[in-house]
Amino acid sequence: MTETQETPRPPIAENATAWLSGLFDLLQMDVKVATKESDSSLRINFQGDDANNHLTGDRTHLNAIHGVLQYALFPNERPWKKISLDVGDQTAPSNPALESLADRLANKVTELDKSITIFGMNSKQRKAVHLALEAKNSVNSDSEGNGAFRRIKIRNNS
């Protein structure tokens, strides 16, 4: 019997930084790109006056950059890392109750070796849970469903 080994995926932070720096050079914008990469996610923070003036407020520009960046980094496959964009570290303030819930559920998923699904959260609450779970290497999370029936599924990484 032959064992197949999955080849490790390369770090994408460098590719993302180079691509975004090239984009901002073409747009003649002075924007600094800072990245923080984990096994399952890439967080990108834009800094500088041009970022504050052109990328804050309405998320339309960030959403457009996000969509094109995902295609540039993962042209022939479904994105295998969550990519989140931020300007000047202005993400929503943390929610201790949701962070505690995420921690308890991550421990439960690891302990039981089963996935858990959470219902009944709005988009901001789901995002807070996803962000809290990003730091945990033992689990990953995805949103599934549409509209009011959207839910979070937390899975064991092992």
NUMARLUM-9789 format. One record per atom (N, C-alpha, C): residue in three letters; x, y, z. Coordinates in pm, whole numbers, plus 50000, padded with zeros to 5 digits. Example, Ala and Ser with C-alpha at 12.3 -4.5 7.8 and 13.67 -1.06 7.14 Angstrom:
ALA513194943150780ALA512304955050780ALA513204967050780SER512854977550708SER513674989450714SER512905000350787
//
This chain:
MET500854988350000MET500005000050000MET500915012550000THR500595021749918THR501385033949906THR500765045049987GLU501605051750066GLU501115063050144GLU501275075750062THR500245083750064THR500345096649996THR500585107350100GLN501535115750074GLN501815126550166GLN501325139550104GLU500655147350186GLU500205160350141GLU501395169850151THR501675176650040THR502795186050042THR502395198350122PRO503315203350205PRO502975215050285PRO502775227250195ARG501825235350233ARG501545247450154ARG502505258550195PRO502945266450099PRO503915277050130PRO503245288550205PRO504025296150281PRO503465308050348PRO502995317950241ILE501835323850263ILE501295332850161ILE501455347550197ALA501925350450317ALA502045364350360ALA502955372350267GLU504065366450224GLU504985373550135GLU504345376550001ASN503635366649944ASN502955368849816ASN501885379549829ALA501135379149937ALA500075389049958ALA500665403049974THR501735404250051THR502375417250072THR502905422749941ALA503565414449862ALA504115419049733ALA502995423349639TRP501925415249631TRP500815418449542TRP500135431449584LEU499865432949713LEU499185445049762LEU500085457349747SER501375456049773SER502285467349756SER502315471849610GLY502315462249518GLY502245465549376GLY500955472649339LEU499845468049396LEU498545474449371LEU498565488949419PHE499035491049541PHE499035504649595PHE500035513649522ASP501125507849470ASP502055515749388ASP501365520249260LEU500635511049194LEU499905514549072LEU498865525549098LEU498235524949215LEU497225534849251LEU497845547649306GLN499155547949315GLN499895559349370GLN499405562949510MET499255552649591MET498825554249731MET499975549949821ASP500235557849924ASP501265554650022ASP500615546750136VAL500605533450120VAL499975524650218VAL500985514150261LYS501165512650391LYS502035502250447LYS501175489750469VAL501725478150435VAL501005465550449VAL501705457250557ALA500965453750663ALA501495445150769ALA500675432350772THR501335420950782THR500625408150781THR500935400150906LYS499975391750942LYS500155382251052LYS499535369251005GLU500375358950989GLU499915346350931GLU499925335251035SER498865327351033SER498795315151113SER498555303451018ASP498395291551071ASP498155279850985ASP496875281150904SER495855287550962SER494555287850895SER494115301750850SER494885312050880SER494425325450845SER495575334850813LEU495215345650746LEU496145356450716LEU495425369450747ARG495955376950842ARG495385390050878ARG496275400750818ILE495655409850745ILE496395420450677ILE495885433750729ASN496835442350768ASN496485455550820ASN497135466050731PHE496325475650685PHE496805486750604PHE496985498750694GLN498135505450679GLN498425517150762GLN498905528650676GLY498655540750724GLY499105552650654GLY497945561950625ASP498265574350590ASP497225584350563ASP496335580450446ASP496945575350338ASP496125571350223ASP495165560050260ALA495625550750342ALA494745539950386ALA493585545550468ASN493895554450561ASN492855560450644ASN491875568750561ASN492375575850460ASN491515584550380ASN490675577050278HIS491185565950223HIS490495559350112HIS489915545650144LEU490335539550254LEU489895525850281LEU489035524350406THR488785535250478THR487965534250599THR486525537950567GLY485665535950665GLY484235538950647GLY483555527550575ASP482975530450461ASP482305520450378ASP483315509550340ARG482965496950359ARG483905485950334ARG483955481850188THR483355489650098THR483315485849957THR484705483649899HIS485625492949925HIS486975491549870HIS487695479449930LEU487565477550060LEU488205466050124LEU487635452850072ASN486315452550052ASN485695440349999ASN486195437349858ALA486355447849776ALA486875445849640ALA488315440849644ILE489145446949727ILE490535442549740ILE490585428149790HIS489735424949885HIS489685411349941HIS489365401149833GLY488355403849752GLY487955394549647GLY489045392349543VAL489675403049498VAL490715401949397VAL491965395449457LEU492285398649580LEU493445392649646LEU493265377449659GLN492075373049698GLN491835358649709GLN492055351749575TYR491575358049468TYR491765352149335TYR493235352249297ALA493955362949330ALA495375363649296ALA496195353149372LEU495835350649497LEU496595341049579LEU496185326649554PHE494905324449523PHE494375310949505PHE493615310049372PRO494305311349258PRO493605312349130PRO492855299749087ASN493335288149122ASN492735275749073ASN492155266949182GLU491935272649299GLU491435264549409GLU490625273249504ARG489855266449586ARG489115273449690ARG490125278749791PRO489955291149840PRO490915296349938PRO491065286850058TRP492295283750093TRP492535274750204TRP492985282050329LYS492985295150322LYS493245303450441LYS492205314450445LYS491755317450564LYS490875328950581LYS491725341450573ILE491275350950493ILE491995363550479ILE491115374550536SER491645382150630SER490895393550683SER491715406150664LEU491025416850623LEU491655429650597LEU491195439750701ASP492105448550740ASP491785458950838ASP492585471350804VAL492095482750847VAL492795495450827VAL493115501150965GLY494385502850993GLY494805508951119GLY494365501551243ASP494275488251236ASP493835480151351ASP492525485051409GLN491545487651324GLN490245492651369GLN489185481851376THR489565469251390THR488565458851399THR487685461351519ALA486515455551514ALA485555457551622ALA486185454051757PRO485845461651861PRO486385458551993PRO486005444352034SER486845438452116SER486605424752156SER485355423652243ASN484765411952240ASN483585409052320ASN483965397552414PRO484235400552541PRO484705390152634PRO483745378352647ALA482455380752642ALA481485369752655ALA481595360252535LEU481715365752415LEU481835357252297LEU483195350452290GLU484245357252336GLU485565351052341GLU485585339352438SER484915341052551SER484805330252649SER484025318452592LEU482905321552524LEU482105311052460LEU482955303552357ALA483695310952274ALA484525304752171ALA485575295752236ASP486165300252345ASP487175292352415ASP486575279352469ARG485415280552533ARG484755268552588ARG484385258652477LEU483855263852367LEU483465255052257LEU484665248652190ALA485775256052176ALA486995250252119ALA487495238852207ASN487465240752337ASN487885230152429ASN486955218052418LYS485665220452404LYS484685209552393LYS484905201752263VAL485145208852153VAL485385202252024VAL486625193452033THR487685198552096THR488915190952111THR488705178952202GLU487995181152312GLU487755170452409GLU486905159252350LEU485815162752280LEU484905152752225LEU485325147452088ASP486235154652021ASP486645151451885ASP485445151051791LYS484545160551809LYS483365162051723LYS483195176751690SER482555179451578SER482305193451542SER481065198551616ILE481025211551635ILE479905218151703ILE479405229251612THR478075230751604THR477465241251524THR476745251051616ILE476945264151590ILE476305274651670ILE475325282051581PHE474095283651629PHE473045290751556PHE472715303851627GLY471975312351560GLY471355324051622GLY472285335651653MET473285338051570MET474185349351591MET474115358651471ASN474245371451498ASN474325380751386ASN475755380851332SER475995388151223SER477295387651156SER478435392651245LYS478185402951326LYS479245408051413LYS479605397951521GLN478615391051574GLN478875380851674GLN479645369151613ARG479225364951492ARG479945354051425ARG481405357951400LYS481625370351356LYS482995374851329LYS483825374751457ALA483235379051569ALA483945378951696ALA484345364751735VAL483465355151713VAL483765341251744VAL484875336151652HIS484765338851520HIS485805334651426HIS487165340351465LEU487205353351500LEU488465359651539LEU489035353551666ALA488165350351761ALA488625344151886ALA489175330151860LEU488595323151763LEU489045309551733LEU490285309151645GLU490595320251577GLU491775320751490GLU493045317451565ALA493155321651688ALA494365319551767ALA494535305051811LYS493465297351805LYS493515283351848LYS493965274651731ASN495065267751747ASN495565259051640ASN494845245551638SER494135242451746SER493495229251755SER492165228551682VAL491545240151650VAL490245240251583VAL490245250451470ASN489265248851379ASN489005259151279ASN487505261251270SER487105272351212SER485675275451205SER485315280451066ASP484085277651027ASP483525282250900ASP482095286450924SER481615295950843SER480205299450846SER479515291850734GLU478335286750762GLU477565279250664GLU476145284550661GLY475475282550550GLY474075286750538GLY473965300850486ASN472705305650477ASN472425318850423ASN471485326550513GLY471645339750510GLY470725348650579GLY470585345650727ALA469335345250772ALA469045342950914ALA469425328750957PHE469675319850861PHE469995306050893PHE471505303350889ARG472295314050883ARG473745312550882ARG474205308051020ARG475185299151022ARG475655293351148ARG477165291351142ILE477765289451256ILE479205286951266ILE479415272151294LYS480315266051221LYS480685252151247LYS482145252151293ILE482375246551412ILE483715245651469ILE484155231151457ARG485325229151394ARG485845215651370ARG487225213951433ASN487525201551465ASN488835197851517ASN489835197751402ASN491035202851422ASN492055203151318ASN492765189851299SER492685181051397SER493455168451386SER492755157951307
//
